[in-house]
């Protein structure tokens, strides 16, 4: 899941070298944290959070194939 979020985020931002994705696992599932440059935050979130919601939907669909629970947090 980490690689999927990283590929999507790098395609959206102006500074792809500043994209950092971390993945942690706990008893509730997998948490993926996305860190981008301050000036790219709006591009990742989108108007009214539409792009962020789309990223979460794609990751959730990919995770459902493996029967996993994944949360994406944009920090």
Chimera marker file (.cmm) of the C-alpha trace (Angstrom):
<marker_set name="trace">
<marker id="1" x="0.000" y="0.000" z="0.000" r="1" g="1" b="0" radius="0.5"/>
<marker id="2" x="2.906" y="2.305" z="0.742" r="1" g="1" b="0" radius="0.5"/>
<marker id="3" x="4.143" y="2.122" z="-2.850" r="1" g="1" b="0" radius="0.5"/>
<marker id="4" x="0.681" y="2.816" z="-4.259" r="1" g="1" b="0" radius="0.5"/>
<marker id="5" x="0.230" y="5.977" z="-2.188" r="1" g="1" b="0" radius="0.5"/>
<marker id="6" x="3.750" y="7.120" z="-3.075" r="1" g="1" b="0" radius="0.5"/>
<marker id="7" x="3.199" y="6.730" z="-6.825" r="1" g="1" b="0" radius="0.5"/>
<marker id="8" x="-0.112" y="8.596" z="-6.717" r="1" g="1" b="0" radius="0.5"/>
<marker id="9" x="1.262" y="11.428" z="-4.583" r="1" g="1" b="0" radius="0.5"/>
<marker id="10" x="4.400" y="11.920" z="-6.670" r="1" g="1" b="0" radius="0.5"/>
<marker id="11" x="2.259" y="12.241" z="-9.793" r="1" g="1" b="0" radius="0.5"/>
<marker id="12" x="0.197" y="15.025" z="-8.207" r="1" g="1" b="0" radius="0.5"/>
<marker id="13" x="2.792" y="17.312" z="-6.598" r="1" g="1" b="0" radius="0.5"/>
<marker id="14" x="5.356" y="19.819" z="-7.909" r="1" g="1" b="0" radius="0.5"/>
<marker id="15" x="8.102" y="18.580" z="-5.556" r="1" g="1" b="0" radius="0.5"/>
<marker id="16" x="8.059" y="14.762" z="-5.814" r="1" g="1" b="0" radius="0.5"/>
<marker id="17" x="11.403" y="14.446" z="-4.036" r="1" g="1" b="0" radius="0.5"/>
<marker id="18" x="9.784" y="15.752" z="-0.822" r="1" g="1" b="0" radius="0.5"/>
<marker id="19" x="7.073" y="13.065" z="-0.722" r="1" g="1" b="0" radius="0.5"/>
<marker id="20" x="7.538" y="10.737" z="2.262" r="1" g="1" b="0" radius="0.5"/>
<marker id="21" x="5.236" y="7.796" z="2.928" r="1" g="1" b="0" radius="0.5"/>
<marker id="22" x="5.392" y="5.718" z="6.100" r="1" g="1" b="0" radius="0.5"/>
<marker id="23" x="3.436" y="2.573" z="6.869" r="1" g="1" b="0" radius="0.5"/>
<marker id="24" x="2.683" y="1.165" z="10.313" r="1" g="1" b="0" radius="0.5"/>
<marker id="25" x="0.679" y="-1.871" z="11.335" r="1" g="1" b="0" radius="0.5"/>
<marker id="26" x="-1.401" y="-2.364" z="14.456" r="1" g="1" b="0" radius="0.5"/>
<marker id="27" x="-4.270" y="-4.583" z="15.588" r="1" g="1" b="0" radius="0.5"/>
<marker id="28" x="-6.837" y="-2.499" z="13.648" r="1" g="1" b="0" radius="0.5"/>
<marker id="29" x="-4.981" y="-2.713" z="10.332" r="1" g="1" b="0" radius="0.5"/>
<marker id="30" x="-2.460" y="-0.688" z="8.374" r="1" g="1" b="0" radius="0.5"/>
<marker id="31" x="-1.970" y="3.071" z="8.660" r="1" g="1" b="0" radius="0.5"/>
<marker id="32" x="-0.261" y="4.880" z="5.787" r="1" g="1" b="0" radius="0.5"/>
<marker id="33" x="0.942" y="8.439" z="6.474" r="1" g="1" b="0" radius="0.5"/>
<marker id="34" x="1.641" y="10.784" z="3.579" r="1" g="1" b="0" radius="0.5"/>
<marker id="35" x="3.941" y="13.778" z="4.089" r="1" g="1" b="0" radius="0.5"/>
<marker id="36" x="4.311" y="16.363" z="1.296" r="1" g="1" b="0" radius="0.5"/>
<marker id="37" x="5.825" y="19.825" z="0.969" r="1" g="1" b="0" radius="0.5"/>
<marker id="38" x="3.735" y="22.627" z="2.447" r="1" g="1" b="0" radius="0.5"/>
<marker id="39" x="3.054" y="24.217" z="-0.942" r="1" g="1" b="0" radius="0.5"/>
<marker id="40" x="1.846" y="20.866" z="-2.355" r="1" g="1" b="0" radius="0.5"/>
<marker id="41" x="-0.662" y="20.189" z="0.416" r="1" g="1" b="0" radius="0.5"/>
<marker id="42" x="-3.546" y="21.757" z="-1.532" r="1" g="1" b="0" radius="0.5"/>
<marker id="43" x="-2.840" y="19.617" z="-4.586" r="1" g="1" b="0" radius="0.5"/>
<marker id="44" x="-2.962" y="16.424" z="-2.551" r="1" g="1" b="0" radius="0.5"/>
<marker id="45" x="-6.133" y="17.381" z="-0.664" r="1" g="1" b="0" radius="0.5"/>
<marker id="46" x="-7.993" y="19.033" z="-3.552" r="1" g="1" b="0" radius="0.5"/>
<marker id="47" x="-11.124" y="21.149" z="-3.477" r="1" g="1" b="0" radius="0.5"/>
<marker id="48" x="-13.345" y="20.054" z="-0.608" r="1" g="1" b="0" radius="0.5"/>
<marker id="49" x="-11.056" y="17.040" z="-0.080" r="1" g="1" b="0" radius="0.5"/>
<marker id="50" x="-12.025" y="15.324" z="-3.317" r="1" g="1" b="0" radius="0.5"/>
<marker id="51" x="-8.527" y="14.195" z="-4.281" r="1" g="1" b="0" radius="0.5"/>
<marker id="52" x="-7.788" y="12.954" z="-0.751" r="1" g="1" b="0" radius="0.5"/>
<marker id="53" x="-11.054" y="11.030" z="-0.800" r="1" g="1" b="0" radius="0.5"/>
<marker id="54" x="-10.166" y="9.529" z="-4.195" r="1" g="1" b="0" radius="0.5"/>
<marker id="55" x="-6.727" y="8.435" z="-2.935" r="1" g="1" b="0" radius="0.5"/>
<marker id="56" x="-8.359" y="6.766" z="0.066" r="1" g="1" b="0" radius="0.5"/>
<marker id="57" x="-10.901" y="5.023" z="-2.192" r="1" g="1" b="0" radius="0.5"/>
<marker id="58" x="-8.207" y="3.613" z="-4.495" r="1" g="1" b="0" radius="0.5"/>
<marker id="59" x="-6.134" y="2.376" z="-1.552" r="1" g="1" b="0" radius="0.5"/>
<marker id="60" x="-9.190" y="0.858" z="0.121" r="1" g="1" b="0" radius="0.5"/>
<marker id="61" x="-10.103" y="-0.961" z="-3.103" r="1" g="1" b="0" radius="0.5"/>
<marker id="62" x="-6.575" y="-2.323" z="-3.447" r="1" g="1" b="0" radius="0.5"/>
<marker id="63" x="-6.554" y="-3.394" z="0.204" r="1" g="1" b="0" radius="0.5"/>
<marker id="64" x="-9.878" y="-5.190" z="-0.084" r="1" g="1" b="0" radius="0.5"/>
<marker id="65" x="-8.306" y="-7.634" z="-2.541" r="1" g="1" b="0" radius="0.5"/>
<marker id="66" x="-5.940" y="-8.722" z="0.238" r="1" g="1" b="0" radius="0.5"/>
<marker id="67" x="-8.701" y="-8.529" z="2.887" r="1" g="1" b="0" radius="0.5"/>
<marker id="68" x="-6.900" y="-5.759" z="4.813" r="1" g="1" b="0" radius="0.5"/>
<marker id="69" x="-8.062" y="-2.614" z="6.574" r="1" g="1" b="0" radius="0.5"/>
<marker id="70" x="-6.020" y="0.440" z="5.495" r="1" g="1" b="0" radius="0.5"/>
<marker id="71" x="-6.261" y="4.057" z="6.654" r="1" g="1" b="0" radius="0.5"/>
<marker id="72" x="-4.535" y="6.888" z="4.741" r="1" g="1" b="0" radius="0.5"/>
<marker id="73" x="-3.602" y="9.989" z="6.714" r="1" g="1" b="0" radius="0.5"/>
<marker id="74" x="-2.282" y="13.147" z="5.040" r="1" g="1" b="0" radius="0.5"/>
<marker id="75" x="0.029" y="14.919" z="7.468" r="1" g="1" b="0" radius="0.5"/>
<link id1="1" id2="2" r="1" g="1" b="0" radius="0.2"/>
<link id1="2" id2="3" r="1" g="1" b="0" radius="0.2"/>
<link id1="3" id2="4" r="1" g="1" b="0" radius="0.2"/>
<link id1="4" id2="5" r="1" g="1" b="0" radius="0.2"/>
<link id1="5" id2="6" r="1" g="1" b="0" radius="0.2"/>
<link id1="6" id2="7" r="1" g="1" b="0" radius="0.2"/>
<link id1="7" id2="8" r="1" g="1" b="0" radius="0.2"/>
<link id1="8" id2="9" r="1" g="1" b="0" radius="0.2"/>
<link id1="9" id2="10" r="1" g="1" b="0" radius="0.2"/>
<link id1="10" id2="11" r="1" g="1" b="0" radius="0.2"/>
<link id1="11" id2="12" r="1" g="1" b="0" radius="0.2"/>
<link id1="12" id2="13" r="1" g="1" b="0" radius="0.2"/>
<link id1="13" id2="14" r="1" g="1" b="0" radius="0.2"/>
<link id1="14" id2="15" r="1" g="1" b="0" radius="0.2"/>
<link id1="15" id2="16" r="1" g="1" b="0" radius="0.2"/>
<link id1="16" id2="17" r="1" g="1" b="0" radius="0.2"/>
<link id1="17" id2="18" r="1" g="1" b="0" radius="0.2"/>
<link id1="18" id2="19" r="1" g="1" b="0" radius="0.2"/>
<link id1="19" id2="20" r="1" g="1" b="0" radius="0.2"/>
<link id1="20" id2="21" r="1" g="1" b="0" radius="0.2"/>
<link id1="21" id2="22" r="1" g="1" b="0" radius="0.2"/>
<link id1="22" id2="23" r="1" g="1" b="0" radius="0.2"/>
<link id1="23" id2="24" r="1" g="1" b="0" radius="0.2"/>
<link id1="24" id2="25" r="1" g="1" b="0" radius="0.2"/>
<link id1="25" id2="26" r="1" g="1" b="0" radius="0.2"/>
<link id1="26" id2="27" r="1" g="1" b="0" radius="0.2"/>
<link id1="27" id2="28" r="1" g="1" b="0" radius="0.2"/>
<link id1="28" id2="29" r="1" g="1" b="0" radius="0.2"/>
<link id1="29" id2="30" r="1" g="1" b="0" radius="0.2"/>
<link id1="30" id2="31" r="1" g="1" b="0" radius="0.2"/>
<link id1="31" id2="32" r="1" g="1" b="0" radius="0.2"/>
<link id1="32" id2="33" r="1" g="1" b="0" radius="0.2"/>
<link id1="33" id2="34" r="1" g="1" b="0" radius="0.2"/>
<link id1="34" id2="35" r="1" g="1" b="0" radius="0.2"/>
<link id1="35" id2="36" r="1" g="1" b="0" radius="0.2"/>
<link id1="36" id2="37" r="1" g="1" b="0" radius="0.2"/>
<link id1="37" id2="38" r="1" g="1" b="0" radius="0.2"/>
<link id1="38" id2="39" r="1" g="1" b="0" radius="0.2"/>
<link id1="39" id2="40" r="1" g="1" b="0" radius="0.2"/>
<link id1="40" id2="41" r="1" g="1" b="0" radius="0.2"/>
<link id1="41" id2="42" r="1" g="1" b="0" radius="0.2"/>
<link id1="42" id2="43" r="1" g="1" b="0" radius="0.2"/>
<link id1="43" id2="44" r="1" g="1" b="0" radius="0.2"/>
<link id1="44" id2="45" r="1" g="1" b="0" radius="0.2"/>
<link id1="45" id2="46" r="1" g="1" b="0" radius="0.2"/>
<link id1="46" id2="47" r="1" g="1" b="0" radius="0.2"/>
<link id1="47" id2="48" r="1" g="1" b="0" radius="0.2"/>
<link id1="48" id2="49" r="1" g="1" b="0" radius="0.2"/>
<link id1="49" id2="50" r="1" g="1" b="0" radius="0.2"/>
<link id1="50" id2="51" r="1" g="1" b="0" radius="0.2"/>
<link id1="51" id2="52" r="1" g="1" b="0" radius="0.2"/>
<link id1="52" id2="53" r="1" g="1" b="0" radius="0.2"/>
<link id1="53" id2="54" r="1" g="1" b="0" radius="0.2"/>
<link id1="54" id2="55" r="1" g="1" b="0" radius="0.2"/>
<link id1="55" id2="56" r="1" g="1" b="0" radius="0.2"/>
<link id1="56" id2="57" r="1" g="1" b="0" radius="0.2"/>
<link id1="57" id2="58" r="1" g="1" b="0" radius="0.2"/>
<link id1="58" id2="59" r="1" g="1" b="0" radius="0.2"/>
<link id1="59" id2="60" r="1" g="1" b="0" radius="0.2"/>
<link id1="60" id2="61" r="1" g="1" b="0" radius="0.2"/>
<link id1="61" id2="62" r="1" g="1" b="0" radius="0.2"/>
<link id1="62" id2="63" r="1" g="1" b="0" radius="0.2"/>
<link id1="63" id2="64" r="1" g="1" b="0" radius="0.2"/>
<link id1="64" id2="65" r="1" g="1" b="0" radius="0.2"/>
<link id1="65" id2="66" r="1" g="1" b="0" radius="0.2"/>
<link id1="66" id2="67" r="1" g="1" b="0" radius="0.2"/>
<link id1="67" id2="68" r="1" g="1" b="0" radius="0.2"/>
<link id1="68" id2="69" r="1" g="1" b="0" radius="0.2"/>
<link id1="69" id2="70" r="1" g="1" b="0" radius="0.2"/>
<link id1="70" id2="71" r="1" g="1" b="0" radius="0.2"/>
<link id1="71" id2="72" r="1" g="1" b="0" radius="0.2"/>
<link id1="72" id2="73" r="1" g="1" b="0" radius="0.2"/>
<link id1="73" id2="74" r="1" g="1" b="0" radius="0.2"/>
<link id1="74" id2="75" r="1" g="1" b="0" radius="0.2"/>
</marker_set>
